[in-house]
Amino acid sequence: MVRLSKSEKIKVAVAAVLIALIVGAPVVFAATGGWLGAVSSWVPPLDDWATSIVGDVDGDGSAARRTKIDDPIDMNETFSASSVKKLDVTWNGGELRIKQGTGDEVVVRARIGAGVYDMDPSQASIRLDDATGALIVDDGLPKSDNGRTYPPFELTIELPSGLALDAVDVSGTAASMAFDRVACDELDVSTVSGDVSAREVDTGHADIVTVSGAAAYSGASSSRLSIKSVSGALNAALSGSLPPNIELNSTSGEISLDVPDDADFTLTSDRVSGGFSSELGEVTEDGTSARVVSGSGTCQIVADSVSGAVRVH
């Protein structure tokens, strides 16, 4: 018996494959309907191929495909004002607006148009926890975009005039957030790159945190106001009596604080390179540290920034 070397075995195997292709090709050609059938049997449909090309890869290594929405998604829910005690909202992309409405019920509307999106917006949910009175709204999208674009999902929550909630808790990633004439005991907002605007709000405790988004707050706060950002600008305009404590902190964003002319507060500000100015109270500066005392100095304000300017007026 003749023993073949490894290389000779490989050559024999390749030759066998070529012979099989030559002999079998006419049969496959005829059975699949000529060249068109043969090609289609080897090449996937164009839409599947395109989907595989635009698909991203999630952190777990699975292929993420874009989602096509044939018809607009319109979600509308109405709740009695007496049944809603607090809002618990997770909205990662698009726009969010919580505002005072004209009716006597709490109305929730979420909408996105038809289209093709990097993420699936059809998983959004709106529900009321009867036991706690928490109205829970969730867009169903991942908290990390992994290089993809959030769909332009629009959420609007309308509150009856005179309704004061126990708490409004909102978190997101890139959604812009607006609060218009909202009244609540506690306002907690956290986002990564979305801007936050709270206009004519009335809160007990307000805590707003962003990474790169700008944050603006106007209205009243009776207990505590805290606004923090890494690179976003901070703007606080307070009316009425100031809360006992105010904290404004940014790394590189500018800080602007507007208080009533007769406000009683003591403000301290530490910076590295940012400037400082105050139109109110008695100002003392020591290098990059400043202290302002206005009136009786009751409210304690901290306004710290590394490279952003701090202005009080």
C-alpha atoms as one frame of an Amber mdcrd trajectory, in Angstrom:
protein
   0.000   0.000   0.000   1.302   3.459  -0.948   1.271   5.960   1.930   0.635
   9.576   0.996   2.395  12.444   2.623   0.395  15.223   4.320   0.842  17.582
   1.381  -0.201  14.896  -1.073  -3.341  14.193   0.962  -4.249  17.898   0.799
  -3.756  17.924  -2.993  -5.967  14.840  -3.376  -8.706  16.443  -1.201  -8.632
  19.667  -3.206  -8.794  17.737  -6.469 -11.807  15.786  -5.194 -13.621  18.991
  -4.308 -12.916  20.491  -7.752 -14.172  17.358  -9.499 -17.362  17.423  -7.396
 -17.979  21.046  -8.321 -17.398  20.425 -12.025 -19.678  17.396 -12.098 -22.372
  18.857  -9.838 -22.481  22.431 -11.159 -24.702  21.682 -14.204 -27.168  19.858
 -11.966 -27.318  22.755  -9.468 -27.516  25.231 -12.333 -30.540  23.548 -13.869
 -32.272  22.841 -10.569 -32.018  26.448  -9.339 -33.240  28.092 -12.516 -30.045
  29.115 -14.264 -27.618  31.819 -13.244 -30.217  33.890 -11.366 -31.245  30.996
  -9.198 -27.670  29.966  -8.589 -26.674  33.463  -7.543 -29.718  33.930  -5.315
 -28.984  30.651  -3.576 -25.542  31.907  -2.608 -26.279  35.638  -1.993 -28.766
  36.606   0.766 -31.683  38.952  -0.025 -30.597  42.556  -0.415 -32.561  43.844
   2.582 -31.084  41.173   4.873 -27.610  41.957   3.588 -28.087  45.699   4.114
 -29.420  45.133   7.619 -26.384  43.080   8.512 -24.125  45.870   7.244 -25.759
  48.687   9.259 -26.160  46.504  12.334 -24.115  47.533  15.346 -22.685  45.228
  17.970 -23.828  45.367  21.576 -21.484  44.868  24.474 -22.442  41.204  24.665
 -21.294  40.629  21.088 -24.774  40.104  19.628 -25.669  41.821  16.371 -27.938
  44.804  16.899 -30.235  45.486  13.950 -31.991  48.721  13.145 -35.713  48.828
  13.812 -38.238  49.877  11.208 -41.458  51.491  12.454 -44.070  51.445   9.681
 -46.618  53.605  11.498 -46.189  56.415  14.047 -46.335  55.376  17.683 -48.874
  57.442  19.626 -49.394  56.635  23.290 -52.041  58.581  25.222 -53.009  57.856
  28.823 -55.137  59.862  31.253 -55.196  59.553  35.052 -57.223  61.250  37.749
 -55.240  63.891  39.629 -56.063  62.310  42.994 -54.489  58.971  41.998 -51.078
  60.385  41.022 -48.751  61.181  43.920 -45.389  61.153  42.153 -43.723  60.778
  38.782 -41.000  58.215  38.058 -39.742  58.813  34.519 -36.894  57.241  32.556
 -36.441  58.926  29.183 -33.080  58.473  27.501 -33.453  60.131  24.099 -35.528
  62.719  22.303 -37.448  65.308  24.315 -39.267  65.286  27.643 -41.564  68.011
  28.923 -43.503  68.061  32.171 -45.755  71.089  32.401 -48.876  72.581  33.882
 -51.827  71.815  31.651 -55.303  73.269  31.250 -57.400  70.262  32.294 -58.147
  68.621  35.632 -56.442  65.276  34.888 -52.886  64.043  34.422 -52.278  63.428
  30.719 -49.318  61.485  29.315 -48.481  61.580  25.604 -45.570  59.813  23.930
 -45.011  60.001  20.191 -42.496  59.053  17.535 -42.956  59.074  13.775 -42.514
  56.197  11.361 -38.953  55.502  10.318 -35.878  53.363  10.762 -34.070  53.734
  14.091 -30.913  52.423  15.704 -32.957  51.402  18.758 -36.415  49.921  19.150
 -38.848  52.589  20.453 -41.794  50.197  20.616 -40.931  49.032  24.140 -42.081
  52.235  25.903 -44.518  51.827  28.779 -46.862  53.970  30.881 -48.398  52.594
  34.064 -49.726  53.688  37.433 -48.757  51.881  40.618 -52.015  52.064  42.555
 -50.326  51.098  45.832 -47.864  54.002  45.834 -49.510  56.446  43.454 -46.357
  56.452  41.314 -46.921  57.160  37.632 -44.105  55.230  35.943 -43.068  56.133
  32.400 -40.177  54.339  30.670 -39.023  54.622  27.055 -37.633  51.065  27.201
 -34.331  52.163  25.653 -30.847  51.252  26.932 -29.105  53.737  29.203 -25.947
  53.524  27.078 -26.143  54.277  23.363 -23.066  52.149  22.464 -22.345  54.467
  19.551 -25.922  54.413  18.258 -28.407  57.273  18.004 -31.440  57.517  20.260
 -34.759  57.799  18.407 -36.463  61.241  18.575 -39.111  60.114  21.057 -41.271
  62.968  22.405 -42.874  62.741  25.844 -45.269  65.279  27.336 -46.858  65.041
  30.783 -49.494  67.624  31.651 -50.425  68.284  35.275 -53.553  70.068  36.504
 -53.112  73.539  37.902 -52.786  73.392  41.682 -51.555  69.791  41.792 -48.503
  69.479  44.073 -46.788  66.105  43.775 -44.792  64.377  46.480 -41.900  63.739
  44.126 -40.781  64.064  40.515 -37.901  61.710  39.705 -36.542  61.884  36.143
 -33.456  60.235  34.686 -32.071  59.957  31.179 -29.038  59.929  28.937 -29.342
  62.346  26.017 -32.929  63.604  26.209 -33.547  67.305  26.648 -35.730  67.896
  29.700 -38.065  70.782  30.448 -40.200  71.421  33.549 -42.719  74.247  33.327
 -44.636  75.463  36.413 -44.276  72.146  38.206 -44.934  71.989  41.964 -43.540
  69.153  44.081 -41.875  68.421  47.406 -38.861  66.759  45.768 -37.439  67.227
  42.279 -34.632  64.840  41.283 -33.236  65.071  37.764 -30.179  63.302  36.359
 -28.931  63.185  32.767 -25.678  62.770  30.872 -25.699  65.072  27.849 -29.234
  66.444  27.765 -30.016  70.032  28.765 -32.306  70.626  31.744 -34.653  73.594
  32.028 -36.869  74.114  35.087 -38.983  77.232  34.656 -41.271  78.796  37.284
 -41.122  75.679  39.433 -41.981  75.465  43.119 -40.144  72.756  45.026 -39.087
  71.828  48.512 -35.885  69.983  47.655 -34.444  70.165  44.128 -31.444  68.135
  42.961 -30.276  68.429  39.316 -27.210  66.592  37.993 -25.787  66.664  34.456
 -22.463  65.732  32.900 -22.232  67.921  29.806 -25.725  69.353  29.534 -26.594
  72.871  30.675 -28.973  73.303  33.612 -31.289  76.220  34.335 -33.615  76.638
  37.318 -36.042  79.470  37.980 -38.672  79.714  40.692 -38.744  78.879  44.372
 -37.182  76.230  46.589 -38.064  76.070  50.259 -35.620  73.468  51.595 -32.558
  72.896  49.418 -31.355  73.512  45.862 -28.442  71.580  44.374 -27.291  71.839
  40.737 -24.144  70.071  39.568 -22.465  69.637  36.192 -19.061  68.765  34.806
 -18.945  70.984  31.726 -22.459  72.391  31.447 -23.341  75.968  32.352 -25.502
  76.472  35.469 -28.097  79.199  35.812 -30.259  79.626  38.921 -32.791  82.440
  39.312 -34.618  82.290  42.634 -37.689  84.194  43.748 -39.132  84.725  47.217
 -37.361  83.542  50.324 -34.195  81.557  49.729 -33.872  77.974  51.041 -31.442
  77.311  53.893 -28.910  75.746  51.512 -27.923  76.211  47.869 -25.120  74.300
  46.145 -23.937  75.117  42.621 -20.981  73.132  41.348 -19.383  72.921  37.900
 -15.949  71.957  36.643 -15.695  74.092  33.518 -19.169  75.546  33.074 -20.084
  79.101  34.026 -22.253  79.616  37.111 -24.847  82.381  37.250 -26.964  83.036
  40.358 -29.807  85.552  40.391 -31.477  86.287  43.761 -33.781  89.040  45.055
 -32.000  92.272  45.955 -33.044  91.956  49.606 -32.031  88.296  49.926 -30.217
  87.210  53.083 -27.332  84.904  52.232 -23.691  84.015  52.771 -21.939  82.765
  49.658 -18.543  81.116  49.383 -16.861  80.373  46.062 -13.643  78.515  45.297
 -12.186  78.471  41.801  -8.917  77.609  40.133  -8.911  79.931  37.143 -12.471
  81.203  36.730 -13.401  84.792  37.499 -15.836  86.021  40.154 -18.234  88.956
  40.383 -21.140  89.928  42.650 -23.538  92.858  42.447 -24.902  92.173  45.928
 -23.605  92.218  49.511 -20.140  92.741  50.887 -17.502  90.916  48.869 -14.143
  89.740  50.167 -11.687  87.882  47.955  -8.539  85.950  48.732  -6.887  84.774
  45.544  -9.334  82.419  43.852 -11.648  82.264  46.867 -14.494  84.690  47.449
 -17.061  85.325  50.173 -20.212  87.410  49.952 -22.482  88.377  52.845 -25.840
  89.951  52.078 -28.311  91.029  54.764 -28.349  88.692  57.744 -26.518  86.001
  55.751 -29.045  83.287  56.601 -28.995  81.174  53.441 -25.726  79.290  52.965
 -24.635  79.205  49.319 -21.692  77.331  47.837 -20.767  78.134  44.212 -17.595
  76.291  43.203 -16.009  75.967  39.777 -12.589  74.939  38.486 -12.331  77.034
  35.337 -15.812  78.516  34.917 -16.666  82.036  36.001 -19.078  82.669  38.885
 -21.488  85.613  38.777 -23.993  86.719  41.435 -26.618  89.320  40.652
